[in-house]
Amino acid sequence: MGPGTPQPGTAVARGDARASARTDLPNHLDAPGVGGSGHGDPAAALPGNPMASLGVVGAGGVLDAAFDLLRFRFRRLVALAVVVVVPVRLFDLWTSVAMGTTRSSIDSTSNVRVLDSVGAVGGAAVWVAVAQSFGLFLLGMAVGHLVAGWMQGRDDPFAAVVAAVARRIWVAPVVVVVALVLKMAAACFGGVGFFAVDALLLVAAPVAGAEHLGPFACIGRSLRLSRRAYGVALAVSIGGFMISMLLRIALLLGPSVLVAAMSMPKQVEVLVEQAASLTLLITLPLTACIAARAYVELRGRVEGLDLRRRARIGELLGEGRRGRG
């Protein structure tokens, strides 16, 4: 082993000594990548896996690594986004045409839209925004489930991810409602209050998908992780919001210019805007990937996840060599 590889028995610590001892590694040597490859990290069994060789990267690194997650299984993530976006999209299209409006009510800032919609646009807009918050939470659960599997060298197919989320779908309504209530209260202090609370609940969805906790346990887990690395969580929350908004504006610019330049009937204008909102199939998975990568980062900072994984890999390699000897 190289000089930087933790040896079996080496004490590894970062953050709270009472943190969970989970390493997200199998406890045997039959896992892919252990022993035979000589690498030791099961995550390395998946070519190009962004969850291999983890380390603390900071807020900027989290936002950058989220794009790596999105690229790694882009088609699968888009397919998962279709499952949660299409039903809400159809409902929004129906209400938009029926009301004769041209609002684009679904974007990657659904929680902000709920705050804007209450008492301003009407019940339909509120329900559409709440439904999207629910869908985004489910997508965050799906990406959390995938990331947990990738760290173990497991790459669950689309159907398995959908089934895993469906079994835990009951968690989402409770967490979404609690989060919206807290954010509405914090919004009384403006955008600062909103992001202050959003940072604390940033990783609740990936926690639900990766750790299979109940709704209030997910909220508590997110609060504990985010509170103890709050600066990073807040920077990721604000940075993720800005990236999602800028990406959405860039993708919508062409259709928006077309609509503004041509005189179209109101219904056609609505249809064009709704079609342009398919950019959500990119921005929503990116938002979920940001939350999932933040979850891994916070666990690294608070619980020393990356250090524990490296120590466990060293132990597995040592056991494998002794077994072959």
N, C-alpha and C positions, 0 to 999 in steps of 0.2 A: 504494500500500500504506500501511496505517496505521503509526503509529510503533512499534507493538509487533510488527510482522511482520518476521521475520528476512530480511535481504537476501541475495541470492546471494553466496556467498563468505564469509559471516560465520562465524567460528569458533563452534562450539557444543560445550559440554562439560559433563558432570556425572559425577562418579564417576571411574572408572579410565580413563585415556587410552588404554589398550590394549583397551578394550571393543570389541565387534563393531560394525562400521559399518552393519549392517543397519538399514534404516529401515522395513521392512514397507510400502513404497510402490512402485508400479510405476515403471519408469524411462522411461516414455514419456508423452505427453500425451493418449493416447487413452482413459485410464482415466476412468470415470464421475466427474463432479464437477470435472475438471480443465479449465481453459480456458473451456468453454462456460458453466458455472454461475457462474464468477467466484470461486468459493470456494476451489478448489485442493485440498481434502482429499477423496480418493476415498471415505472413509467417510461423507461427508455425502450421498452419492448414495442412501443407505438412510434413508428418513424415520424419525426417532426413534432412530437408531443410537447406542447409548451409548458406542461406541468413537470417535465424532467428538470433536474438540477435547479430546484427552487432556491430562492434567496430573497431577502428583504430588499425592495427596489425603490421604495418611496412613492409618493402620490403620482409623480410624472411617470414613473415606471409602471405603475398599475394601469394608468390610462393607455400607455403604449402597449402593454401586454394584453389588454383587452382586445385589441385588434388582432393579435396573434391567436387568441382563442377563437375569434370570429372566423378567421381564415382557416383554422385547423379543420373544422367540420362545417364549412360555410353552408353547404346544401342542407345538411341536417338541421342546422339552426334556423335557416329560412323556412324549412318545412314545419318546424315547431312553431315558428311565428305565424305561419298561415293558420294553424289550428286555433290560435287564440285571437288573431286579428280579424279573420273573415266574418265570424258571427257578429262581432261588434261593428265591423264595417258595414254589413248589410243593414243592421238596425239604424246606424247613423245615416246611411243613404236613404232609407225609408223616411226617417224623420226630416231630413233635409229637403227632400222632394215634396213631402206633404206640407211642410211649413213654408216652402218657397225661399229657403235661405241658402246662402253659399258658404256657411261656416265650415271650416275644416276642423272638426272637434276632436280628432284623434291624432295625437302625436306622442312623442316620447316624454312629454311633461304632463302626464295625465293628472297627477296630484295637484299641480298648479291650476289646471283647468277646472278641477272640482271646486277649488277656492274661488276662482273667477266666476264660475257658473252659478253658484248658490245665490239666489235672489236677483240674478242679473239676466239670465237667458231663458230660464224656464226649466220645468221638471225633466223634459226629455234630454236636454243637454247635460243635466246633472247625472241622470242615469247612464247616459252614454259614457261620460267621463269616469264614473264609478266602475262601470263594466270594463273599461280599458285598464283601470288600476288593477282590477281583479285579474285580467288577462296577463298584464305585465308581471304580476306576482307569480302566476303559474309558469310563465316563461323563465323567470328567475329561479324557480324551483327546478325546472328542467335543466338549466345550465349548471346549477349547483350539483345536481345528481351526476351530470356528465363529468364535471371537474373532479368530483370525489372519485369517480371511476377511473379517470385518466391518471390520477395520482397513484392508483393501484395497478396500472397497466391494463385496465378493463375499458373497453370501448363499446358501450351499450348501443344497439341499433335504435332507430327511430321508434319502433313499436314498443320496445322495452322501456324507453324513456317515458313515452306517453302513458304506459300502464303504471309505471312507478309514480308519476304525478297524479294520475287518476285515483290511485289508492290513498293519496294524502290530500286530496282536493279540499277536504273539509277544513283543513288548517287555514286556507287562503281567506275565506270571508271574515273570520275573526281578526286576523292580523291586518287585513286591508282596512276594516272599519276602525280599529283602534288607531292605526297609523293616520288615517284621514282626520279623525277627531283631534289627535295630538297636533297635527300639522295645521289644522284650521285654527286651533287655539294659539299656536305659535305665530300664525300669519298676522295676528293682531299687532305684532311688532314689525311687520313688513317682511321683506325678503330675507333679512338677517335671521328672523325667528324661524322662517320656514326651513332654511338650509341648516340651521342649528339643530332642529329636530330631525330633519331628513338624514343628517350624518349619523345620528344615533341609531336609526332604523335601517341604515343602508344595506346591511347584509342579512336582514331577516329572511328574505326569500331564498338565497342560497343555503342558509342554515337549514331551512325547512326541507330542501331537497337533498342536502348532503348528510344531515345528521338525524333526520326522521324524528324530529321533536314535535311536541304539541304546539298550539298557537302561542300560548303565553310563555312557554319555555323558549320558543324561537325569538320572541320579543326580548326576553330577559338575556338570552345569549348574545343577541345583537347589541344590546345596551352595554353589556360587560365588555365585549370586544372593542366596540367603538369608543366607549368612554375612556379606556386606558390607552388608546392611540388616537385621541380625538382630533389632533391637528391633521393627521393623515386622512382620517375619515371625512373631515370637513372639506379638505382640499379636493378629495376625490369626488365628493358630492357636487361641489360647485363646478369643478372641471368637467365632470361627466355631463352635467346639465348643459354647459356651454358647448361642448363638442357635439352632443346630440342635436342641439338647436342649430348650430352652424352647418352641420352635415345635412340636416333636413332642409334648411334654407337653400343650400347649394343644389340639392336634388330637385327642389320644387321651383327653382328659378325659371327654368325653361317653360313649363306649363303655365306658370303665373304670367309670364310675359305674353304668351300666346293668348290667354284669356283676356288680358288687358288690351291687346292690340286689335282683337276682333270683336265685332258686335255679335254676341251670341244670345239666343233665348236663355232665360233664367234656368230652365231645366238642363239644357246642354252644358251651361256653365257649371252647374252642380256636379254633373257627371264627370266633367273634365277634372274638377278639383278632387273628386272622390277617387278617380283613377290615379291621379298624381300622388294621392296619399299612400299608394302602394310602396312608397319609399319607407314606410313603417317596417316593411319586411327586412330592411337593413338596420334602421335606427333602433328598433325595439330589441333585436338580438344583441346589438352593440351595448345598449343600456344594461341588459341582463349580464353580459360578459364583464362589464365594468364592475357590477356588484359582486359577481362570483370571484373575480380576481382580487377585489378588495377584501373579500372574506379570507382568502388565502394569505394575503398580506397582513391582515390584522392578526390572524392566528400565528403568523411568524413573529410579529412584534410582541404579542402578549404572551404566547405560549411557547415560543421557540420551535414552531412546527418544522421549519427547515432544518434546524440544528438537530432536532430529534430524529428526523428522517435520515439525515446523514449518519448519525450515530447508529441507527438501526441498520442501515445499509452496511456499515463497517462490521457490525456484529454478524450479519448474514454472510458476508464475504469470509469472515474469519471462521465461522462454523462450516462453511462449504469447503474451505481449504483443509480444515482439520478432518472433515469427513472423507475427503479424497485421499488424505494422507493415511 
